[in-house]
Amino acid sequence: MKTAAVLMALALSLTACGAANTDPAGNTGNSADLGGGEGFGDDHGKSTPVGEREMGQGYRVRLFVVDSPIQSEGVYELSVEKDGKPQSDASVTIWLGDPEGKELSPIAACEWMDSSQVFDCHVLIPPEPQDDMRVWIRVRHGDFDERTEFDYAPAN
């Protein structure tokens, strides 16, 4: 019985992230391209642009919120570029916080996705989100260490 429960949980999590939604060639049915503003073509649901920020030393970040079936989790995609080139080896973290950056959720590490050239970021949403809640991003890469924030954007 425990094995069945574990297998069911695994199947549900794969389905929720879209890993089970591939054709024989390995293409996902909900992919999108960078140029259309529909997201980066990952294995999640539809993504919607939140915004972009210029950071120091030639870094730029672009944040997208991704539709997620899990109401207690925010799913985001983050493009991190330096001088127009993706920075796959950067260390990126995300959290929800107040306007000053005080944590309202645990800080979570984002994971690089080679297939779409973005970071996949999952963050817990507080049970009672604040009206002025912000999405905070910290990028560390070599001697660069900077944070920035965006308006909180829940998925539709």
VMD Tcl script that builds the backbone (N, CA, C; Angstrom):
set m [mol new atoms 468]
animate dup $m
set s [atomselect $m all]
$s set {name element resname resid chain x y z} {
  {N N MET 1 A 0.819 -1.196 0.000}
  {CA C MET 1 A 0.000 0.000 0.000}
  {C C MET 1 A 0.866 1.265 0.000}
  {N N LYS 2 A 1.968 1.236 0.779}
  {CA C LYS 2 A 2.855 2.394 0.805}
  {C C LYS 2 A 3.493 2.622 -0.561}
  {N N THR 3 A 3.836 1.533 -1.243}
  {CA C THR 3 A 4.445 1.655 -2.568}
  {C C THR 3 A 3.486 2.322 -3.539}
  {N N ALA 4 A 2.219 1.939 -3.478}
  {CA C ALA 4 A 1.215 2.540 -4.366}
  {C C ALA 4 A 1.078 4.032 -4.091}
  {N N ALA 5 A 1.106 4.422 -2.830}
  {CA C ALA 5 A 0.987 5.841 -2.484}
  {C C ALA 5 A 2.191 6.628 -2.994}
  {N N VAL 6 A 3.381 6.055 -2.869}
  {CA C VAL 6 A 4.588 6.727 -3.351}
  {C C VAL 6 A 4.550 6.868 -4.866}
  {N N LEU 7 A 4.153 5.800 -5.559}
  {CA C LEU 7 A 4.063 5.855 -7.020}
  {C C LEU 7 A 3.023 6.873 -7.478}
  {N N MET 8 A 1.907 6.953 -6.775}
  {CA C MET 8 A 0.863 7.918 -7.124}
  {C C MET 8 A 1.376 9.344 -6.929}
  {N N ALA 9 A 2.081 9.600 -5.830}
  {CA C ALA 9 A 2.631 10.938 -5.583}
  {C C ALA 9 A 3.641 11.313 -6.660}
  {N N LEU 10 A 4.476 10.362 -7.061}
  {CA C LEU 10 A 5.450 10.620 -8.122}
  {C C LEU 10 A 4.751 10.930 -9.438}
  {N N ALA 11 A 3.736 10.154 -9.779}
  {CA C ALA 11 A 2.997 10.388 -11.024}
  {C C ALA 11 A 2.320 11.753 -11.016}
  {N N LEU 12 A 1.735 12.134 -9.889}
  {CA C LEU 12 A 1.075 13.438 -9.797}
  {C C LEU 12 A 2.076 14.577 -9.931}
  {N N SER 13 A 3.243 14.444 -9.310}
  {CA C SER 13 A 4.223 15.531 -9.405}
  {C C SER 13 A 4.789 15.643 -10.815}
  {N N LEU 14 A 4.995 14.523 -11.498}
  {CA C LEU 14 A 5.459 14.581 -12.890}
  {C C LEU 14 A 4.412 15.226 -13.786}
  {N N THR 15 A 3.161 14.879 -13.562}
  {CA C THR 15 A 2.085 15.467 -14.352}
  {C C THR 15 A 1.963 16.959 -14.080}
  {N N ALA 16 A 2.083 17.362 -12.817}
  {CA C ALA 16 A 1.949 18.782 -12.464}
  {C C ALA 16 A 3.028 19.626 -13.128}
  {N N CYS 17 A 4.230 19.092 -13.278}
  {CA C CYS 17 A 5.315 19.842 -13.910}
  {C C CYS 17 A 5.377 19.615 -15.411}
  {N N GLY 18 A 4.485 18.787 -15.944}
  {CA C GLY 18 A 4.416 18.602 -17.383}
  {C C GLY 18 A 5.376 17.577 -17.930}
  {N N ALA 19 A 6.123 16.864 -17.077}
  {CA C ALA 19 A 7.087 15.896 -17.582}
  {C C ALA 19 A 6.400 14.748 -18.301}
  {N N ALA 20 A 5.150 14.477 -17.977}
  {CA C ALA 20 A 4.422 13.408 -18.647}
  {C C ALA 20 A 3.780 13.890 -19.938}
  {N N ASN 21 A 3.905 15.163 -20.268}
  {CA C ASN 21 A 3.252 15.755 -21.432}
  {C C ASN 21 A 4.246 15.919 -22.580}
  {N N THR 22 A 4.856 14.808 -22.987}
  {CA C THR 22 A 5.818 14.873 -24.074}
  {C C THR 22 A 5.404 13.961 -25.203}
  {N N ASP 23 A 5.787 14.329 -26.421}
  {CA C ASP 23 A 5.535 13.453 -27.560}
  {C C ASP 23 A 6.717 12.496 -27.702}
  {N N PRO 24 A 6.660 11.535 -28.627}
  {CA C PRO 24 A 7.759 10.571 -28.746}
  {C C PRO 24 A 9.114 11.213 -29.012}
  {N N ALA 25 A 9.129 12.407 -29.589}
  {CA C ALA 25 A 10.403 13.089 -29.849}
  {C C ALA 25 A 10.924 13.820 -28.624}
  {N N GLY 26 A 10.140 13.825 -27.533}
  {CA C GLY 26 A 10.565 14.496 -26.312}
  {C C GLY 26 A 10.134 15.937 -26.220}
  {N N ASN 27 A 9.305 16.413 -27.143}
  {CA C ASN 27 A 8.835 17.796 -27.112}
  {C C ASN 27 A 7.633 17.915 -26.198}
  {N N THR 28 A 7.577 19.006 -25.452}
  {CA C THR 28 A 6.433 19.217 -24.578}
  {C C THR 28 A 5.333 19.932 -25.324}
  {N N GLY 29 A 4.111 19.683 -24.895}
  {CA C GLY 29 A 2.962 20.276 -25.566}
  {C C GLY 29 A 2.703 21.704 -25.177}
  {N N ASN 30 A 3.370 22.212 -24.155}
  {CA C ASN 30 A 3.101 23.573 -23.713}
  {C C ASN 30 A 4.338 24.451 -23.814}
  {N N SER 31 A 5.195 24.152 -24.753}
  {CA C SER 31 A 6.403 24.952 -24.915}
  {C C SER 31 A 6.090 26.276 -25.577}
  {N N ALA 32 A 6.877 27.253 -25.263}
  {CA C ALA 32 A 6.759 28.572 -25.875}
  {C C ALA 32 A 8.164 29.082 -26.116}
  {N N ASP 33 A 8.297 30.092 -26.948}
  {CA C ASP 33 A 9.635 30.604 -27.205}
  {C C ASP 33 A 9.848 31.936 -26.520}
  {N N LEU 34 A 11.114 32.326 -26.452}
  {CA C LEU 34 A 11.478 33.563 -25.769}
  {C C LEU 34 A 10.866 34.785 -26.423}
  {N N GLY 35 A 10.821 34.801 -27.739}
  {CA C GLY 35 A 10.422 36.004 -28.442}
  {C C GLY 35 A 8.972 36.388 -28.281}
  {N N GLY 36 A 8.077 35.450 -28.046}
  {CA C GLY 36 A 6.657 35.748 -28.045}
  {C C GLY 36 A 6.108 36.250 -26.740}
  {N N GLY 37 A 6.917 36.324 -25.705}
  {CA C GLY 37 A 6.415 36.803 -24.425}
  {C C GLY 37 A 5.552 35.789 -23.712}
  {N N GLU 38 A 5.540 34.565 -24.198}
  {CA C GLU 38 A 4.724 33.528 -23.580}
  {C C GLU 38 A 5.536 32.661 -22.634}
  {N N GLY 39 A 6.772 32.967 -22.427}
  {CA C GLY 39 A 7.595 32.179 -21.534}
  {C C GLY 39 A 8.798 31.632 -22.252}
  {N N PHE 40 A 9.426 30.649 -21.645}
  {CA C PHE 40 A 10.685 30.153 -22.171}
  {C C PHE 40 A 10.615 28.719 -22.650}
  {N N GLY 41 A 9.436 28.122 -22.734}
  {CA C GLY 41 A 9.351 26.778 -23.264}
  {C C GLY 41 A 9.771 25.706 -22.284}
  {N N ASP 42 A 9.515 25.881 -21.012}
  {CA C ASP 42 A 9.847 24.831 -20.065}
  {C C ASP 42 A 8.702 23.835 -19.992}
  {N N ASP 43 A 8.776 22.932 -19.041}
  {CA C ASP 43 A 7.773 21.888 -18.922}
  {C C ASP 43 A 6.664 22.247 -17.942}
  {N N HIS 44 A 6.516 23.506 -17.605}
  {CA C HIS 44 A 5.436 23.935 -16.724}
  {C C HIS 44 A 4.242 24.372 -17.559}
  {N N GLY 45 A 3.334 25.074 -16.920}
  {CA C GLY 45 A 2.204 25.655 -17.635}
  {C C GLY 45 A 2.620 26.938 -18.330}
  {N N LYS 46 A 1.626 27.692 -18.750}
  {CA C LYS 46 A 1.862 28.955 -19.459}
  {C C LYS 46 A 2.561 29.949 -18.532}
  {N N SER 47 A 3.506 30.694 -19.076}
  {CA C SER 47 A 4.183 31.710 -18.274}
  {C C SER 47 A 3.838 33.100 -18.783}
  {N N THR 48 A 3.795 34.036 -17.843}
  {CA C THR 48 A 3.413 35.414 -18.126}
  {C C THR 48 A 4.514 36.345 -17.622}
  {N N PRO 49 A 4.928 37.324 -18.432}
  {CA C PRO 49 A 5.985 38.238 -17.985}
  {C C PRO 49 A 5.569 39.034 -16.745}
  {N N VAL 50 A 6.489 39.148 -15.799}
  {CA C VAL 50 A 6.294 39.987 -14.615}
  {C C VAL 50 A 7.049 41.293 -14.800}
  {N N GLY 51 A 8.282 41.205 -15.287}
  {CA C GLY 51 A 9.074 42.407 -15.510}
  {C C GLY 51 A 10.534 42.083 -15.707}
  {N N GLU 52 A 11.318 43.118 -15.934}
  {CA C GLU 52 A 12.761 42.951 -16.063}
  {C C GLU 52 A 13.461 44.086 -15.336}
  {N N ARG 53 A 14.681 43.802 -14.905}
  {CA C ARG 53 A 15.470 44.781 -14.164}
  {C C ARG 53 A 16.902 44.766 -14.680}
  {N N GLU 54 A 17.452 45.961 -14.813}
  {CA C GLU 54 A 18.882 46.114 -15.066}
  {C C GLU 54 A 19.555 46.082 -13.703}
  {N N MET 55 A 20.613 45.303 -13.605}
  {CA C MET 55 A 21.378 45.230 -12.369}
  {C C MET 55 A 22.777 45.768 -12.669}
  {N N GLY 56 A 23.615 45.797 -11.692}
  {CA C GLY 56 A 24.971 46.301 -11.890}
  {C C GLY 56 A 25.824 45.407 -12.773}
  {N N GLN 57 A 26.962 45.922 -13.214}
  {CA C GLN 57 A 27.984 45.195 -13.959}
  {C C GLN 57 A 27.463 44.524 -15.235}
  {N N GLY 58 A 26.429 45.077 -15.856}
  {CA C GLY 58 A 25.928 44.534 -17.117}
  {C C GLY 58 A 24.942 43.387 -16.989}
  {N N TYR 59 A 24.468 43.112 -15.773}
  {CA C TYR 59 A 23.500 42.028 -15.565}
  {C C TYR 59 A 22.080 42.543 -15.784}
  {N N ARG 60 A 21.251 41.662 -16.352}
  {CA C ARG 60 A 19.826 41.949 -16.526}
  {C C ARG 60 A 19.052 40.670 -16.174}
  {N N VAL 61 A 17.946 40.836 -15.439}
  {CA C VAL 61 A 17.084 39.700 -15.114}
  {C C VAL 61 A 15.684 39.965 -15.648}
  {N N ARG 62 A 15.046 38.896 -16.116}
  {CA C ARG 62 A 13.650 38.954 -16.560}
  {C C ARG 62 A 12.890 37.856 -15.828}
  {N N LEU 63 A 11.771 38.236 -15.208}
  {CA C LEU 63 A 10.992 37.310 -14.395}
  {C C LEU 63 A 9.657 37.012 -15.056}
  {N N PHE 64 A 9.292 35.725 -15.061}
  {CA C PHE 64 A 8.008 35.260 -15.573}
  {C C PHE 64 A 7.343 34.428 -14.490}
  {N N VAL 65 A 6.028 34.586 -14.304}
  {CA C VAL 65 A 5.270 33.731 -13.401}
  {C C VAL 65 A 4.663 32.618 -14.244}
  {N N VAL 66 A 4.651 31.410 -13.690}
  {CA C VAL 66 A 4.191 30.228 -14.409}
  {C C VAL 66 A 2.930 29.697 -13.744}
  {N N ASP 67 A 1.931 29.362 -14.565}
  {CA C ASP 67 A 0.722 28.735 -14.030}
  {C C ASP 67 A 1.110 27.444 -13.320}
  {N N SER 68 A 0.588 27.245 -12.123}
  {CA C SER 68 A 0.895 26.057 -11.337}
  {C C SER 68 A -0.381 25.536 -10.692}
  {N N PRO 69 A -0.577 24.218 -10.701}
  {CA C PRO 69 A -1.767 23.659 -10.061}
  {C C PRO 69 A -1.674 23.666 -8.540}
  {N N ILE 70 A -0.506 23.953 -7.998}
  {CA C ILE 70 A -0.304 23.938 -6.550}
  {C C ILE 70 A -0.479 25.358 -6.019}
  {N N GLN 71 A -1.556 25.600 -5.291}
  {CA C GLN 71 A -1.893 26.948 -4.827}
  {C C GLN 71 A -0.920 27.497 -3.789}
  {N N SER 72 A -0.233 26.620 -3.060}
  {CA C SER 72 A 0.668 27.084 -2.002}
  {C C SER 72 A 2.091 27.333 -2.498}
  {N N GLU 73 A 2.298 27.202 -3.812}
  {CA C GLU 73 A 3.636 27.364 -4.372}
  {C C GLU 73 A 3.613 28.328 -5.547}
  {N N GLY 74 A 4.542 29.267 -5.533}
  {CA C GLY 74 A 4.725 30.144 -6.681}
  {C C GLY 74 A 5.827 29.575 -7.560}
  {N N VAL 75 A 5.566 29.503 -8.858}
  {CA C VAL 75 A 6.559 28.984 -9.800}
  {C C VAL 75 A 6.940 30.122 -10.742}
  {N N TYR 76 A 8.230 30.369 -10.830}
  {CA C TYR 76 A 8.739 31.456 -11.656}
  {C C TYR 76 A 9.870 30.945 -12.539}
  {N N GLU 77 A 10.051 31.612 -13.669}
  {CA C GLU 77 A 11.212 31.407 -14.524}
  {C C GLU 77 A 11.977 32.723 -14.535}
  {N N LEU 78 A 13.293 32.626 -14.444}
  {CA C LEU 78 A 14.121 33.819 -14.377}
  {C C LEU 78 A 15.261 33.716 -15.379}
  {N N SER 79 A 15.313 34.690 -16.264}
  {CA C SER 79 A 16.426 34.811 -17.194}
  {C C SER 79 A 17.471 35.703 -16.539}
  {N N VAL 80 A 18.713 35.225 -16.467}
  {CA C VAL 80 A 19.822 36.012 -15.928}
  {C C VAL 80 A 20.861 36.134 -17.036}
  {N N GLU 81 A 21.108 37.363 -17.475}
  {CA C GLU 81 A 22.073 37.607 -18.546}
  {C C GLU 81 A 23.097 38.648 -18.108}
  {N N LYS 82 A 24.301 38.487 -18.616}
  {CA C LYS 82 A 25.346 39.507 -18.445}
  {C C LYS 82 A 25.808 39.864 -19.847}
  {N N ASP 83 A 25.693 41.127 -20.167}
  {CA C ASP 83 A 26.052 41.605 -21.505}
  {C C ASP 83 A 25.354 40.788 -22.592}
  {N N GLY 84 A 24.085 40.425 -22.338}
  {CA C GLY 84 A 23.264 39.718 -23.317}
  {C C GLY 84 A 23.455 38.218 -23.382}
  {N N LYS 85 A 24.299 37.643 -22.518}
  {CA C LYS 85 A 24.559 36.203 -22.557}
  {C C LYS 85 A 24.030 35.538 -21.288}
  {N N PRO 86 A 23.316 34.386 -21.428}
  {CA C PRO 86 A 22.805 33.669 -20.253}
  {C C PRO 86 A 23.941 33.266 -19.307}
  {N N GLN 87 A 23.674 33.365 -18.015}
  {CA C GLN 87 A 24.666 33.052 -16.985}
  {C C GLN 87 A 24.241 31.801 -16.218}
  {N N SER 88 A 24.452 30.645 -16.822}
  {CA C SER 88 A 23.994 29.377 -16.250}
  {C C SER 88 A 24.687 29.020 -14.945}
  {N N ASP 89 A 25.874 29.544 -14.705}
  {CA C ASP 89 A 26.610 29.195 -13.496}
  {C C ASP 89 A 26.406 30.192 -12.351}
  {N N ALA 90 A 25.467 31.101 -12.512}
  {CA C ALA 90 A 25.147 32.025 -11.416}
  {C C ALA 90 A 24.418 31.267 -10.304}
  {N N SER 91 A 24.505 31.782 -9.107}
  {CA C SER 91 A 23.743 31.262 -7.976}
  {C C SER 91 A 22.549 32.195 -7.782}
  {N N VAL 92 A 21.339 31.637 -7.889}
  {CA C VAL 92 A 20.130 32.457 -7.833}
  {C C VAL 92 A 19.207 31.933 -6.742}
  {N N THR 93 A 18.709 32.845 -5.908}
  {CA C THR 93 A 17.722 32.486 -4.897}
  {C C THR 93 A 16.507 33.392 -5.035}
  {N N ILE 94 A 15.383 32.914 -4.503}
  {CA C ILE 94 A 14.109 33.632 -4.593}
  {C C ILE 94 A 13.400 33.534 -3.249}
  {N N TRP 95 A 12.649 34.566 -2.901}
  {CA C TRP 95 A 11.779 34.533 -1.732}
  {C C TRP 95 A 10.706 35.586 -1.902}
  {N N LEU 96 A 9.651 35.444 -1.129}
  {CA C LEU 96 A 8.612 36.472 -1.059}
  {C C LEU 96 A 8.889 37.278 0.197}
  {N N GLY 97 A 8.820 38.588 0.062}
  {CA C GLY 97 A 9.144 39.434 1.196}
  {C C GLY 97 A 8.363 40.726 1.187}
  {N N ASP 98 A 8.560 41.504 2.238}
  {CA C ASP 98 A 7.928 42.818 2.305}
  {C C ASP 98 A 8.742 43.792 1.441}
  {N N PRO 99 A 8.326 45.055 1.326}
  {CA C PRO 99 A 9.048 46.003 0.464}
  {C C PRO 99 A 10.524 46.207 0.831}
  {N N GLU 100 A 10.904 45.926 2.073}
  {CA C GLU 100 A 12.302 46.069 2.484}
  {C C GLU 100 A 13.099 44.782 2.279}
  {N N GLY 101 A 12.445 43.692 1.892}
  {CA C GLY 101 A 13.135 42.429 1.663}
  {C C GLY 101 A 13.053 41.441 2.806}
  {N N LYS 102 A 12.351 41.809 3.897}
  {CA C LYS 102 A 12.190 40.881 5.015}
  {C C LYS 102 A 11.413 39.665 4.527}
  {N N GLU 103 A 11.940 38.489 4.830}
  {CA C GLU 103 A 11.375 37.244 4.325}
  {C C GLU 103 A 9.983 36.957 4.883}
  {N N LEU 104 A 9.052 36.680 3.966}
  {CA C LEU 104 A 7.718 36.200 4.318}
  {C C LEU 104 A 7.570 34.736 3.923}
  {N N SER 105 A 8.572 34.218 3.219}
  {CA C SER 105 A 8.633 32.806 2.834}
  {C C SER 105 A 10.088 32.366 2.961}
  {N N PRO 106 A 10.319 31.064 3.026}
  {CA C PRO 106 A 11.714 30.612 3.059}
  {C C PRO 106 A 12.441 30.972 1.761}
  {N N ILE 107 A 13.723 31.259 1.867}
  {CA C ILE 107 A 14.546 31.500 0.679}
  {C C ILE 107 A 14.755 30.159 -0.015}
  {N N ALA 108 A 14.576 30.149 -1.336}
  {CA C ALA 108 A 14.705 28.911 -2.111}
  {C C ALA 108 A 15.717 29.102 -3.236}
  {N N ALA 109 A 16.507 28.079 -3.485}
  {CA C ALA 109 A 17.471 28.106 -4.590}
  {C C ALA 109 A 16.747 27.823 -5.902}
  {N N CYS 110 A 17.143 28.525 -6.944}
  {CA C CYS 110 A 16.593 28.301 -8.282}
  {C C CYS 110 A 17.520 27.350 -9.032}
  {N N GLU 111 A 16.945 26.572 -9.932}
  {CA C GLU 111 A 17.702 25.563 -10.672}
  {C C GLU 111 A 17.786 25.930 -12.151}
  {N N TRP 112 A 18.987 25.855 -12.714}
  {CA C TRP 112 A 19.196 26.162 -14.128}
  {C C TRP 112 A 18.585 25.066 -14.998}
  {N N MET 113 A 17.896 25.479 -16.067}
  {CA C MET 113 A 17.316 24.547 -17.033}
  {C C MET 113 A 18.005 24.774 -18.384}
  {N N ASP 114 A 18.858 23.838 -18.774}
  {CA C ASP 114 A 19.578 23.958 -20.047}
  {C C ASP 114 A 18.633 24.079 -21.231}
  {N N SER 115 A 17.531 23.325 -21.188}
  {CA C SER 115 A 16.629 23.271 -22.341}
  {C C SER 115 A 16.012 24.622 -22.677}
  {N N SER 116 A 15.790 25.457 -21.677}
  {CA C SER 116 A 15.141 26.743 -21.928}
  {C C SER 116 A 16.015 27.940 -21.565}
  {N N GLN 117 A 17.224 27.686 -21.051}
  {CA C GLN 117 A 18.188 28.748 -20.749}
  {C C GLN 117 A 17.675 29.744 -19.706}
  {N N VAL 118 A 16.927 29.247 -18.723}
  {CA C VAL 118 A 16.426 30.069 -17.623}
  {C C VAL 118 A 16.563 29.296 -16.318}
  {N N PHE 119 A 16.394 30.011 -15.215}
  {CA C PHE 119 A 16.352 29.387 -13.905}
  {C C PHE 119 A 14.900 29.086 -13.549}
  {N N ASP 120 A 14.677 27.904 -13.005}
  {CA C ASP 120 A 13.370 27.459 -12.536}
  {C C ASP 120 A 13.329 27.729 -11.038}
  {N N CYS 121 A 12.365 28.542 -10.595}
  {CA C CYS 121 A 12.306 28.977 -9.204}
  {C C CYS 121 A 10.950 28.623 -8.599}
  {N N HIS 122 A 10.972 27.935 -7.466}
  {CA C HIS 122 A 9.750 27.568 -6.756}
  {C C HIS 122 A 9.819 28.173 -5.356}
  {N N VAL 123 A 8.763 28.854 -4.955}
  {CA C VAL 123 A 8.751 29.516 -3.652}
  {C C VAL 123 A 7.407 29.259 -2.976}
  {N N LEU 124 A 7.445 29.027 -1.662}
  {CA C LEU 124 A 6.203 28.820 -0.918}
  {C C LEU 124 A 5.470 30.145 -0.754}
  {N N ILE 125 A 4.162 30.108 -0.947}
  {CA C ILE 125 A 3.337 31.303 -0.776}
  {C C ILE 125 A 2.773 31.290 0.640}
  {N N PRO 126 A 2.924 32.376 1.387}
  {CA C PRO 126 A 2.372 32.417 2.742}
  {C C PRO 126 A 0.856 32.192 2.713}
  {N N PRO 127 A 0.303 31.575 3.768}
  {CA C PRO 127 A -1.145 31.327 3.812}
  {C C PRO 127 A -1.973 32.604 3.660}
  {N N GLU 128 A -1.458 33.708 4.180}
  {CA C GLU 128 A -2.153 34.989 4.055}
  {C C GLU 128 A -1.191 36.015 3.450}
  {N N PRO 129 A -1.107 36.065 2.106}
  {CA C PRO 129 A -0.181 37.006 1.461}
  {C C PRO 129 A -0.501 38.457 1.817}
  {N N GLN 130 A 0.549 39.262 2.008}
  {CA C GLN 130 A 0.370 40.683 2.297}
  {C C GLN 130 A 0.097 41.449 1.008}
  {N N ASP 131 A -0.633 42.545 1.128}
  {CA C ASP 131 A -0.946 43.375 -0.041}
  {C C ASP 131 A 0.304 43.941 -0.702}
  {N N ASP 132 A 1.327 44.246 0.091}
  {CA C ASP 132 A 2.540 44.855 -0.458}
  {C C ASP 132 A 3.679 43.842 -0.644}
  {N N MET 133 A 3.335 42.559 -0.709}
  {CA C MET 133 A 4.339 41.507 -0.851}
  {C C MET 133 A 5.081 41.640 -2.183}
  {N N ARG 134 A 6.367 41.352 -2.158}
  {CA C ARG 134 A 7.231 41.469 -3.330}
  {C C ARG 134 A 7.925 40.130 -3.591}
  {N N VAL 135 A 8.310 39.901 -4.845}
  {CA C VAL 135 A 9.139 38.755 -5.215}
  {C C VAL 135 A 10.583 39.253 -5.223}
  {N N TRP 136 A 11.412 38.669 -4.376}
  {CA C TRP 136 A 12.810 39.079 -4.268}
  {C C TRP 136 A 13.703 38.047 -4.930}
  {N N ILE 137 A 14.699 38.525 -5.656}
  {CA C ILE 137 A 15.663 37.695 -6.368}
  {C C ILE 137 A 17.063 38.135 -5.946}
  {N N ARG 138 A 17.923 37.164 -5.662}
  {CA C ARG 138 A 19.334 37.467 -5.388}
  {C C ARG 138 A 20.183 36.703 -6.398}
  {N N VAL 139 A 21.069 37.415 -7.064}
  {CA C VAL 139 A 21.966 36.820 -8.052}
  {C C VAL 139 A 23.397 36.982 -7.555}
  {N N ARG 140 A 24.116 35.860 -7.488}
  {CA C ARG 140 A 25.536 35.859 -7.129}
  {C C ARG 140 A 26.302 35.169 -8.256}
  {N N HIS 141 A 27.327 35.847 -8.730}
  {CA C HIS 141 A 28.111 35.306 -9.841}
  {C C HIS 141 A 29.499 35.926 -9.778}
  {N N GLY 142 A 30.482 35.136 -9.414}
  {CA C GLY 142 A 31.828 35.691 -9.223}
  {C C GLY 142 A 31.807 36.737 -8.123}
  {N N ASP 143 A 32.287 37.951 -8.423}
  {CA C ASP 143 A 32.277 39.022 -7.422}
  {C C ASP 143 A 30.978 39.826 -7.437}
  {N N PHE 144 A 30.023 39.436 -8.276}
  {CA C PHE 144 A 28.730 40.120 -8.348}
  {C C PHE 144 A 27.780 39.504 -7.323}
  {N N ASP 145 A 27.131 40.336 -6.522}
  {CA C ASP 145 A 26.154 39.882 -5.527}
  {C C ASP 145 A 25.146 41.010 -5.343}
  {N N GLU 146 A 23.978 40.837 -5.937}
  {CA C GLU 146 A 22.975 41.895 -5.894}
  {C C GLU 146 A 21.583 41.278 -5.819}
  {N N ARG 147 A 20.674 42.020 -5.202}
  {CA C ARG 147 A 19.277 41.585 -5.159}
  {C C ARG 147 A 18.390 42.651 -5.763}
  {N N THR 148 A 17.245 42.193 -6.222}
  {CA C THR 148 A 16.257 43.094 -6.794}
  {C C THR 148 A 14.880 42.533 -6.496}
  {N N GLU 149 A 13.853 43.346 -6.711}
  {CA C GLU 149 A 12.497 42.897 -6.388}
  {C C GLU 149 A 11.525 43.264 -7.491}
  {N N PHE 150 A 10.428 42.514 -7.507}
  {CA C PHE 150 A 9.347 42.692 -8.466}
  {C C PHE 150 A 8.025 42.698 -7.713}
  {N N ASP 151 A 7.000 43.287 -8.333}
  {CA C ASP 151 A 5.657 43.166 -7.779}
  {C C ASP 151 A 5.305 41.691 -7.670}
  {N N TYR 152 A 4.628 41.309 -6.589}
  {CA C TYR 152 A 4.162 39.927 -6.460}
  {C C TYR 152 A 3.131 39.666 -7.544}
  {N N ALA 153 A 3.320 38.597 -8.268}
  {CA C ALA 153 A 2.426 38.251 -9.370}
  {C C ALA 153 A 1.976 36.809 -9.204}
  {N N PRO 154 A 0.782 36.596 -8.656}
  {CA C PRO 154 A 0.302 35.215 -8.552}
  {C C PRO 154 A -0.055 34.681 -9.934}
  {N N ALA 155 A 0.057 33.373 -10.105}
  {CA C ALA 155 A -0.357 32.755 -11.369}
  {C C ALA 155 A -1.872 32.854 -11.487}
  {N N ASN 156 A -2.343 32.817 -12.708}
  {CA C ASN 156 A -3.798 32.906 -12.950}
  {C C ASN 156 A -4.517 31.651 -12.559}
}
mol reanalyze $m
mol bondsrecalc $m
mol representation Tube
mol addrep $m
